[in-house]
Amino acid sequence: MGLTVRLQDESCKPVSNEDIGVDLSLPTGDSSFRLLCYIDPYGDTIFNRLQMQSFLSEWEAIKKEAIAERDKQAWLKVKILAERCRDEVHLYLRFMGD
């Protein structure tokens, strides 16, 4: 599953320096993940600041899926964007599917 992750403002303008390509196996459809289960591999999924604490907990739980160095770097970059989204107002974390 190839996804692109972007941090954006309320006008949908990117606020991060780069988009992040994520090829991790995500728990799409796994209801034990309250947020990650809703990531649409073929569409867009947007998370807001109020969801970031739960998102970060779930993101930490899938860290083991990042085996290759490229995947570890992507996982970390998404975590950093999520932390920024959590800490600032009017920011959104967007997952863009194929």
N, C-alpha and C positions, 0 to 999 in steps of 0.2 A: 504494500500500500504506500504510494508516494503522496505525501502531503507537503504543502508549503505553509509556513507559519509566519505571521506578520503581527507586529504591534502597531496599532493604528489609533488615531484620535477619533473624536465623535463625528468628524466629517469624512471618515474613512480614509484619511491621508496617512501614509506610513510615517511613523515617528522613530523607527529603528533604522540603523544604517543599512541593513540587509534583510532580505527574506531568508528563512531557514528551511532547507529541505529536510524532511523527516521521513525515514524509511523504516521506522520501528514498527514492530507488531503491536498495534494498539488494541485495547479491549473493547472494540466496537461491538455493541449489542450485549456486553456482559453487565448485567444489572447490579453486580456487586460493586461496580465503579459508578458512582452517582453522576459524575460528569463526563468522564472519558468515554463512557458507553455511548454517548450521543454524538461523538465525532463522526461526521458523514464523510466517508471516503470519496464520494462523488460530488459533493456540494460544499458549501461553506458552513462552518460552525463558529460562532462568536461567543466568547466568554467575557464577562465584565469583572470589575474590581471586587465586587462582593462575593464572587465565586472563586476568587484566586486562592484563598486559604485551603479550601477543599480540593481545588485543582492541583495545588502544589503537593498536597499529601498523596493524591493519586499518582501524580507524576513521579514522585519519589518511589512509589511502589512498582513502577514499571522500569526503573533504572536498569534492572538486570537484563532487560531486552536489548540494551545497548552493548553489544559485544565488540564490534569493530571500532577502531579509533574514530572514524568518521561519524559513526552513530553516537558515540560517547560525547563528541564535541557538539553535535546537533542537540542531544538531550540537554546538555549544560546550557547551551544558548537559549533554548526554549525556557528553561528554568529561570534564567536571568531576566528574560522578557516578562515572564509571569510575575516575578517579584516586583519588577517595575510597575506592571499593571496593578498589582495589589497596593503599592505604595503611593501611587499618583492618581489623581482624579481624571475623568474623561478619557481614559485609555481602555482599549479593548484588545484581546488576544484573538486573532482570527486564524482558523485552520482552513486552508483552501484545498479541496480535493481535486482529483483529476477531472 
